[in-house]
Amino acid sequence: MSTSARPSTEGSVVERYFQISERGSTVGREIRGGVATFFTMAYIIVLNPLIIGTQEDSTGGFLGGGDSPNLAMVAAATALVAGVMTLLMGVVANYPLALAAGLGLNAFVAFGIAKLPEMTWADAMGLIVLEGLIILVLVLTGFRKAVLLAVPAQLKTAISVGIGLFITVVGLVDAGFVRKAEGGPLGELGVGGFLAGWPLLVFVIGLFIIITLHVRGVRGAILYGILGTTVLAILVETIFDIGGQADASGEVVNPTGWGLNVPSIPDSVFATPDFGLLGDFNLLGSFDKIGFVSALLLIFTILLADFFDTMGTMVAVGSEGDLLDEEGNPPNSQRILIVDSLAAAAGGAASVSSNTSYIESASGVGEGARTGLASVVTGVLFLLATFLSPLVAIVPYEAATPALVLVGFLMMQQVKDIDWDDMEIAIPAFLTIILMPFTYSITAGIGAGFVTYVFIKIVRGRFRMIHPLMWLVGILFVLYFGIDPIKGVLGVG
């Protein structure tokens, strides 16, 4: 790409502020890049509500209150926070990086935090706010370098891979492709070992649609796959009148029915967004519910995933756009990290889970985006999408969960970066990866990996190779896993 290209708006306020020509771009390229980024990650407006909006907390409550999911409300808040924080990234950091509720992080909140004894959604989101504020402090003080050095890179990779497998299992189970077997193994295929019912066929077709689009390099493959499969689901329901799996009381009376929403043509496409989730968090409630040590471990777990995802994403996007300096750092890296930290806290404050930088931003860079103007465009499109939240309520599990399977595959690809011949990292990585889906707990996988890593170093006499922070976290996880017997010894209820 020629760096001599000059946009028609050379000398304008927009040109000067975003340094468009200086980075070898044009206004047109920035707009196209911003639109491309939006369409490759707009699926989060559908997936985030399906992951966190359909799950009860330990008290039986759903996000936003009530005894049933309010997916439109979650979708509206998801799009709002993504829009505002992506706009902020563009204006403050001048970087073509978009943000939204993080996949993997939202699953951790839904299955690893909100379902803990006595925990509510408000308590869980309070932890997210605290995590974002702590990351902000780490960024401002420069302590992030110490955090980066503390956890081995390959163990961080294992965490990402494990979350990918966990997301895949969630997708397969929610779609009904894998179900709990009666008195048998952990799970079985479909109903009684067979793929029975039209909804499961829709899921399989949707999965192959998304795979086809992805392998053919279609930008927006996940979003297009969800939309196309939803249309198919509506047609199938219209023709065969299948209905849902559960009756009004929640009892499963139709095993081959739709798992969540019964797909149908909506009464309206546009609606005034309901932002009732904003501010629905309890900052310190979790400390009373699960104890200081457990809350601290959860915060650290979220922080670890969030912090390192951001570092890797911003470098990867910068590399794609040839924006890195000679030391491999993107321009305005401090501002990028500050905005990302604020996004994590904002996601918790809006009850939509931690917001983080998206690697899908690379699709916009591939279209020519080099500046924050592209992020401004993406952010505006997210804000406009808040008026489309009613569409989320018509998407059944069977149409959305194929996307989770593909996202799981994409995260799984990182497994090749682990040295499986090095037992000191391979065994902890293996336990991290395998325990997440088998225990249905991201925390259990991360904790097992950390404790095993420190243990192997100890038995091999390599005490000095253990970072002090890893010592601390290892001890905390031992306390976390042994909290019940410890309480018994201490006589605490």
C-alpha positions as CSV (number, residue, x, y, z in Angstrom):
1,M,0.0,0.0,0.0
2,S,1.4,3.4,-1.0
3,T,2.1,5.7,1.9
4,S,1.9,8.7,-0.5
5,A,-1.9,8.3,-0.8
6,R,-3.7,11.4,0.4
7,P,-7.4,11.5,1.3
8,S,-9.7,14.2,-0.1
9,T,-10.0,15.6,3.4
10,E,-6.3,16.4,3.8
11,G,-5.9,19.2,6.2
12,S,-9.3,18.7,7.8
13,V,-9.8,18.3,11.5
14,V,-10.5,14.6,11.1
15,E,-7.4,14.1,9.0
16,R,-5.1,15.9,11.4
17,Y,-6.6,14.4,14.6
18,F,-6.5,10.8,13.4
19,Q,-3.2,11.2,11.4
20,I,-4.9,9.4,8.5
21,S,-2.5,10.2,5.7
22,E,0.5,9.9,8.0
23,R,-0.4,6.3,8.5
24,G,-0.9,5.7,4.8
25,S,-4.7,5.5,4.8
26,T,-7.7,7.4,3.6
27,V,-11.1,8.3,5.1
28,G,-12.7,5.8,2.7
29,R,-10.5,2.9,3.9
30,E,-11.1,3.8,7.5
31,I,-14.9,3.7,7.0
32,R,-14.7,0.4,5.1
33,G,-12.4,-1.0,7.8
34,G,-14.8,0.1,10.6
35,V,-17.8,-1.5,8.9
36,A,-15.9,-4.7,8.3
37,T,-14.8,-5.0,11.9
38,F,-18.4,-4.4,13.0
39,F,-19.8,-7.2,10.8
40,T,-17.1,-9.7,11.9
41,M,-17.9,-9.2,15.6
42,A,-21.5,-8.1,15.7
43,Y,-22.3,-11.7,16.6
44,I,-21.5,-10.8,20.2
45,I,-24.8,-8.9,20.4
46,V,-26.5,-12.2,19.9
47,L,-24.1,-14.6,21.7
48,N,-23.5,-12.6,24.9
49,P,-27.2,-12.6,25.8
50,L,-27.4,-16.3,25.0
51,I,-24.4,-17.1,27.3
52,I,-25.2,-14.8,30.3
53,G,-28.8,-13.9,29.7
54,T,-30.1,-17.5,29.7
55,Q,-28.4,-18.6,32.9
56,E,-29.8,-18.4,36.4
57,D,-27.6,-17.3,39.3
58,S,-27.4,-19.4,42.5
59,T,-30.6,-17.8,43.7
60,G,-32.6,-18.7,40.5
61,G,-32.6,-15.2,39.2
62,F,-31.8,-14.0,35.7
63,L,-29.9,-10.9,34.6
64,G,-32.2,-7.9,35.0
65,G,-34.4,-9.7,37.5
66,G,-37.4,-11.8,36.9
67,D,-37.9,-15.6,36.6
68,S,-37.3,-15.7,32.8
69,P,-34.5,-14.5,30.5
70,N,-34.7,-10.9,29.1
71,L,-32.4,-11.3,26.1
72,A,-33.4,-8.0,24.5
73,M,-32.3,-6.1,27.6
74,V,-28.9,-7.9,27.7
75,A,-28.4,-7.3,23.9
76,A,-29.1,-3.6,24.2
77,A,-26.6,-3.2,27.1
78,T,-24.1,-5.3,25.3
79,A,-24.3,-3.2,22.1
80,L,-24.3,0.1,24.2
81,V,-21.1,-0.7,26.1
82,A,-19.3,-2.0,23.0
83,G,-20.3,1.1,21.1
84,V,-19.2,3.6,23.8
85,M,-15.9,1.9,24.6
86,T,-15.0,1.3,20.9
87,L,-15.6,5.0,20.3
88,L,-13.4,5.8,23.2
89,M,-10.7,3.6,21.8
90,G,-10.8,5.4,18.5
91,V,-10.9,9.0,19.9
92,V,-8.5,8.5,22.9
93,A,-6.0,5.9,21.6
94,N,-6.4,6.5,17.8
95,Y,-6.1,2.8,17.2
96,P,-8.2,0.5,14.9
97,L,-9.2,-1.7,17.8
98,A,-12.8,-2.6,18.8
99,L,-14.1,-3.8,22.1
100,A,-17.1,-5.8,23.3
101,A,-18.0,-8.4,25.9
102,G,-15.3,-11.0,25.9
103,L,-16.1,-14.5,24.9
104,G,-14.7,-17.0,27.5
105,L,-14.8,-14.2,30.1
106,N,-18.6,-14.1,29.9
107,A,-18.8,-17.9,30.1
108,F,-16.6,-17.8,33.2
109,V,-18.9,-15.2,34.8
110,A,-22.1,-17.2,33.9
111,F,-20.8,-20.7,34.9
112,G,-17.9,-20.0,37.2
113,I,-19.1,-17.1,39.4
114,A,-22.8,-16.5,39.2
115,K,-23.6,-20.1,40.1
116,L,-21.5,-20.2,43.2
117,P,-23.5,-20.7,46.5
118,E,-25.5,-17.5,47.4
119,M,-24.0,-15.5,44.6
120,T,-26.2,-13.2,42.6
121,W,-25.7,-11.6,39.2
122,A,-25.1,-8.3,40.9
123,D,-22.4,-9.8,43.1
124,A,-20.7,-11.4,40.0
125,M,-20.7,-8.2,38.1
126,G,-19.3,-6.3,41.1
127,L,-16.2,-8.6,40.8
128,I,-15.9,-7.6,37.1
129,V,-15.9,-3.9,38.1
130,L,-13.2,-4.5,40.7
131,E,-11.1,-6.5,38.2
132,G,-11.3,-3.6,35.7
133,L,-10.3,-1.1,38.3
134,I,-7.3,-3.3,39.4
135,I,-6.1,-3.6,35.8
136,L,-6.4,0.2,35.4
137,V,-4.1,0.6,38.5
138,L,-1.7,-2.0,37.1
139,V,-1.5,-0.1,33.8
140,L,-1.1,3.3,35.4
141,T,1.7,2.1,37.8
142,G,3.5,0.0,35.2
143,F,3.1,-3.1,37.3
144,R,1.7,-4.9,34.3
145,K,5.3,-5.9,33.4
146,A,5.6,-7.9,36.6
147,V,2.2,-9.6,35.9
148,L,3.3,-10.4,32.4
149,L,6.5,-12.1,33.7
150,A,4.7,-14.0,36.5
151,V,2.7,-16.5,34.5
152,P,4.5,-18.6,31.8
153,A,3.3,-17.8,28.3
154,Q,2.4,-21.4,27.6
155,L,0.3,-21.7,30.7
156,K,-1.6,-18.6,29.5
157,T,-2.1,-20.4,26.2
158,A,-3.4,-23.5,27.9
159,I,-6.0,-21.3,29.7
160,S,-7.2,-19.9,26.4
161,V,-7.4,-23.4,24.9
162,G,-9.3,-24.8,27.9
163,I,-11.8,-22.0,27.7
164,G,-12.2,-22.8,24.0
165,L,-13.1,-26.4,24.8
166,F,-15.4,-25.3,27.6
167,I,-17.3,-23.0,25.2
168,T,-17.5,-25.8,22.7
169,V,-19.1,-28.1,25.3
170,V,-21.5,-25.3,26.3
171,G,-22.5,-25.0,22.7
172,L,-23.0,-28.7,22.1
173,V,-25.0,-29.1,25.4
174,D,-27.2,-26.0,24.9
175,A,-28.0,-27.2,21.3
176,G,-29.0,-30.7,22.7
177,F,-26.4,-32.3,20.5
178,V,-24.8,-33.7,23.7
179,R,-27.1,-34.5,26.6
180,K,-26.7,-36.1,30.0
181,A,-27.1,-39.8,29.8
182,E,-29.5,-41.5,32.2
183,G,-27.4,-43.7,34.5
184,G,-24.6,-44.0,31.9
185,P,-21.5,-42.0,30.9
186,L,-21.1,-38.3,31.3
187,G,-23.1,-37.6,28.1
188,E,-24.6,-39.1,25.0
189,L,-25.4,-38.1,21.5
190,G,-28.7,-36.3,21.1
191,V,-31.8,-38.2,22.5
192,G,-31.0,-41.7,23.5
193,G,-27.9,-41.8,21.4
194,F,-29.5,-40.5,18.2
195,L,-29.8,-37.1,16.6
196,A,-33.6,-36.8,16.8
197,G,-35.8,-33.9,15.9
198,W,-35.8,-31.0,13.5
199,P,-34.0,-28.5,15.9
200,L,-31.0,-30.8,16.0
201,L,-30.9,-31.0,12.2
202,V,-31.1,-27.2,12.1
203,F,-28.1,-27.1,14.5
204,V,-26.1,-29.5,12.3
205,I,-26.9,-27.5,9.1
206,G,-26.0,-24.3,10.9
207,L,-22.7,-25.7,12.0
208,F,-21.8,-26.7,8.4
209,I,-22.9,-23.3,7.1
210,I,-20.6,-21.5,9.5
211,I,-17.7,-23.9,8.8
212,T,-18.3,-23.4,5.0
213,L,-18.2,-19.6,5.3
214,H,-15.2,-19.7,7.6
215,V,-13.0,-22.0,5.5
216,R,-13.9,-19.9,2.4
217,G,-12.7,-16.8,4.1
218,V,-16.0,-15.0,4.3
219,R,-15.8,-12.0,6.6
220,G,-18.6,-12.0,9.1
221,A,-19.0,-15.8,8.8
222,I,-20.2,-16.2,12.4
223,L,-22.8,-13.4,12.1
224,Y,-24.0,-14.6,8.7
225,G,-24.2,-18.2,9.9
226,I,-26.3,-17.2,12.9
227,L,-28.7,-15.1,10.8
228,G,-29.0,-17.8,8.1
229,T,-29.6,-20.5,10.5
230,T,-32.2,-18.4,12.4
231,V,-34.1,-17.9,9.1
232,L,-34.0,-21.7,8.5
233,A,-35.2,-22.3,12.1
234,I,-38.2,-19.9,11.5
235,L,-39.1,-21.8,8.3
236,V,-38.9,-25.2,10.0
237,E,-41.0,-24.0,12.9
238,T,-43.6,-22.4,10.6
239,I,-43.9,-25.7,8.6
240,F,-43.8,-28.3,11.3
241,D,-45.0,-26.4,14.4
242,I,-42.5,-28.1,16.7
243,G,-42.7,-25.9,19.8
244,G,-40.3,-25.7,22.8
245,Q,-38.9,-28.4,24.9
246,A,-40.3,-27.2,28.2
247,D,-43.8,-26.3,29.4
248,A,-44.7,-23.2,31.4
249,S,-43.4,-24.8,34.6
250,G,-40.0,-25.5,33.0
251,E,-40.5,-29.3,32.9
252,V,-39.2,-30.9,29.7
253,V,-42.2,-32.4,27.9
254,N,-40.9,-32.3,24.3
255,P,-37.3,-33.5,24.2
256,T,-37.0,-32.9,20.4
257,G,-38.3,-29.3,20.6
258,W,-36.4,-26.0,20.5
259,G,-34.0,-25.5,23.5
260,L,-34.6,-21.8,24.2
261,N,-36.7,-19.5,22.0
262,V,-39.3,-20.9,19.6
263,P,-38.2,-19.1,16.4
264,S,-40.9,-17.0,14.8
265,I,-41.1,-13.8,12.8
266,P,-40.9,-10.9,15.3
267,D,-43.8,-8.4,15.7
268,S,-41.3,-5.6,15.3
269,V,-37.6,-5.3,14.3
270,F,-36.9,-1.9,15.9
271,A,-37.6,-0.9,19.5
272,T,-36.5,1.7,22.1
273,P,-33.6,-0.1,23.9
274,D,-34.1,-1.0,27.5
275,F,-31.0,0.0,29.4
276,G,-32.3,-1.3,32.8
277,L,-29.1,-3.3,33.4
278,L,-26.9,-0.3,33.7
279,G,-25.6,0.1,37.3
280,D,-27.0,-3.3,38.4
281,F,-24.0,-4.5,40.3
282,N,-22.9,-5.0,43.9
283,L,-19.3,-4.0,44.3
284,L,-18.4,-6.0,47.4
285,G,-21.3,-8.4,47.8
286,S,-19.2,-11.4,46.7
287,F,-16.8,-11.1,49.7
288,D,-19.7,-11.7,52.1
289,K,-21.1,-14.5,50.0
290,I,-18.0,-16.6,49.2
291,G,-15.3,-15.2,51.4
292,F,-12.2,-13.0,50.8
293,V,-9.9,-15.7,49.5
294,S,-12.4,-17.1,47.0
295,A,-13.4,-13.6,45.8
296,L,-9.7,-12.7,45.4
297,L,-9.0,-15.8,43.3
298,L,-11.9,-15.1,41.1
299,I,-10.8,-11.5,40.5
300,F,-7.3,-12.7,39.7
301,T,-8.6,-15.3,37.3
302,I,-10.6,-12.8,35.4
303,L,-7.8,-10.3,35.5
304,L,-5.3,-12.8,34.1
305,A,-7.4,-13.8,31.1
306,D,-8.5,-10.2,30.4
307,F,-5.1,-8.6,30.8
308,F,-3.1,-11.0,28.6
309,D,-5.8,-11.2,25.9
310,T,-5.5,-7.4,25.5
311,M,-1.7,-7.5,25.2
312,G,-1.8,-10.2,22.6
313,T,-4.7,-8.7,20.6
314,M,-3.3,-5.2,20.3
315,V,0.1,-6.5,19.2
316,A,-1.5,-8.9,16.7
317,V,-3.7,-6.1,15.2
318,G,-0.8,-3.7,15.0
319,S,1.3,-6.4,13.3
320,E,-1.4,-6.9,10.7
321,G,-1.5,-3.2,9.9
322,D,2.3,-2.7,10.1
323,L,1.8,-0.3,13.0
324,L,4.3,-1.6,15.5
325,D,7.5,0.2,16.4
326,E,11.0,-1.4,16.3
327,E,10.4,-2.9,19.7
328,G,7.1,-4.5,18.7
329,N,4.9,-2.1,20.5
330,P,1.8,-0.4,19.0
331,P,1.5,3.4,19.0
332,N,-0.2,4.9,22.1
333,S,0.0,1.5,23.9
334,Q,-0.5,3.1,27.3
335,R,-3.7,4.7,26.1
336,I,-4.9,1.5,24.5
337,L,-4.4,-0.4,27.8
338,I,-6.2,2.4,29.8
339,V,-9.3,2.3,27.6
340,D,-9.3,-1.5,27.7
341,S,-9.1,-1.4,31.5
342,L,-12.0,1.1,31.7
343,A,-14.0,-1.2,29.3
344,A,-13.6,-4.1,31.7
345,A,-15.0,-2.1,34.5
346,A,-17.7,-0.6,32.3
347,G,-18.8,-4.1,31.2
348,G,-19.3,-5.1,34.9
349,A,-21.1,-1.8,35.7
350,A,-23.5,-2.5,32.9
351,S,-24.0,-6.2,33.8
352,V,-22.8,-7.5,30.5
353,S,-19.5,-9.0,31.6
354,S,-16.0,-7.6,31.1
355,N,-15.4,-5.9,27.8
356,T,-12.1,-6.5,26.1
357,S,-10.3,-5.9,22.8
358,Y,-11.3,-8.1,19.9
359,I,-9.0,-9.9,17.5
360,E,-11.7,-9.5,14.9
361,S,-10.5,-5.9,14.6
362,A,-7.8,-7.4,12.3
363,S,-10.6,-7.8,9.6
364,G,-10.9,-4.0,9.5
365,V,-7.2,-3.6,9.3
366,G,-7.3,-6.0,6.4
367,E,-9.7,-3.7,4.7
368,G,-7.2,-0.8,5.1
369,A,-8.0,0.6,8.5
370,R,-4.9,2.2,10.2
371,T,-6.4,4.7,12.7
372,G,-8.9,5.3,15.4
373,L,-11.4,6.6,12.8
374,A,-12.3,3.0,12.0
375,S,-13.0,2.4,15.6
376,V,-15.3,5.4,15.7
377,V,-17.2,3.9,12.7
378,T,-17.5,0.5,14.4
379,G,-18.6,2.2,17.7
380,V,-21.4,4.2,16.0
381,L,-22.7,1.0,14.3
382,F,-22.8,-0.7,17.7
383,L,-24.8,2.2,19.1
384,L,-27.3,2.0,16.2
385,A,-27.6,-1.8,16.9
386,T,-29.1,-1.1,20.3
387,F,-32.4,-0.4,18.5
388,L,-32.3,-3.9,17.0
389,S,-32.4,-5.8,20.3
390,P,-35.8,-7.4,19.7
391,L,-34.2,-9.6,17.0
392,V,-32.2,-11.4,19.6
393,A,-35.3,-12.9,21.2
394,I,-36.1,-15.0,18.1
395,V,-32.8,-16.7,17.9
396,P,-33.0,-20.3,19.2
397,Y,-30.1,-22.1,20.8
398,E,-29.8,-24.3,17.7
399,A,-29.1,-21.3,15.5
400,A,-26.6,-19.6,17.8
401,T,-24.6,-22.4,19.3
402,P,-22.8,-23.5,16.1
403,A,-20.9,-20.2,16.5
404,L,-19.7,-21.3,19.9
405,V,-18.3,-24.5,18.4
406,L,-16.4,-22.5,15.8
407,V,-15.1,-20.0,18.4
408,G,-14.0,-23.0,20.5
409,F,-12.1,-24.4,17.4
410,L,-10.4,-21.0,16.9
411,M,-9.3,-20.9,20.5
412,M,-8.2,-24.5,20.4
413,Q,-5.7,-23.8,17.5
414,Q,-3.4,-22.2,20.0
415,V,-2.6,-25.6,21.5
416,K,0.2,-26.0,19.0
417,D,2.1,-23.3,20.9
418,I,2.6,-25.5,23.9
419,D,5.8,-27.5,24.2
420,W,4.3,-31.0,24.9
421,D,7.8,-32.5,25.4
422,D,8.5,-30.2,28.4
423,M,6.8,-32.0,31.4
424,E,7.1,-28.9,33.6
425,I,4.6,-27.1,31.4
426,A,2.9,-29.9,29.5
427,I,1.3,-31.5,32.6
428,P,0.0,-28.3,34.1
429,A,-1.3,-27.2,30.6
430,F,-3.0,-30.6,30.1
431,L,-4.8,-30.4,33.5
432,T,-5.8,-26.8,32.8
433,I,-7.3,-27.7,29.4
434,I,-9.0,-30.9,30.3
435,L,-10.5,-30.0,33.6
436,M,-12.4,-26.9,32.3
437,P,-14.9,-28.9,30.2
438,F,-15.0,-32.0,32.4
439,T,-15.7,-30.1,35.6
440,Y,-17.7,-27.4,33.9
441,S,-15.5,-24.9,35.7
442,I,-12.9,-22.6,34.3
443,T,-11.7,-21.8,37.8
444,A,-11.0,-25.5,38.5
445,G,-8.9,-25.8,35.3
446,I,-6.8,-22.7,36.0
447,G,-6.3,-23.5,39.6
448,A,-5.2,-27.1,38.8
449,G,-2.7,-25.8,36.3
450,F,-1.2,-23.2,38.6
451,V,-0.9,-25.6,41.6
452,T,0.6,-28.4,39.4
453,Y,3.1,-26.0,37.8
454,V,4.4,-24.8,41.2
455,F,4.4,-28.4,42.5
456,I,6.5,-29.8,39.7
457,K,9.0,-27.0,40.1
458,I,9.2,-27.8,43.8
459,V,9.8,-31.6,43.3
460,R,12.5,-30.9,40.7
461,G,14.2,-28.5,43.1
462,R,13.8,-25.4,40.9
463,F,12.5,-23.1,43.6
464,R,14.2,-20.0,42.2
465,M,12.4,-20.4,38.8
466,I,9.0,-19.9,40.5
467,H,8.0,-16.3,40.3
468,P,6.9,-14.8,43.7
469,L,3.4,-14.1,42.3
470,M,3.1,-17.7,41.2
471,W,4.0,-18.8,44.7
472,L,1.2,-16.6,46.1
473,V,-1.4,-17.7,43.6
474,G,-0.5,-21.3,44.0
475,I,-1.0,-21.1,47.8
476,L,-4.3,-19.2,47.3
477,F,-5.6,-21.9,44.9
478,V,-4.6,-24.7,47.4
479,L,-6.7,-22.8,50.0
480,Y,-9.5,-22.4,47.4
481,F,-9.6,-26.2,46.6
482,G,-9.3,-27.1,50.3
483,I,-11.6,-24.5,51.7
484,D,-14.2,-27.0,53.0
485,P,-11.9,-29.3,54.9
486,I,-10.0,-26.3,56.2
487,K,-13.3,-24.9,57.5
488,G,-14.0,-28.2,59.1
489,V,-10.7,-28.2,60.9
490,L,-11.2,-24.7,62.1
491,G,-14.8,-25.4,63.1
492,V,-16.2,-22.7,60.8
493,G,-19.6,-23.3,59.2
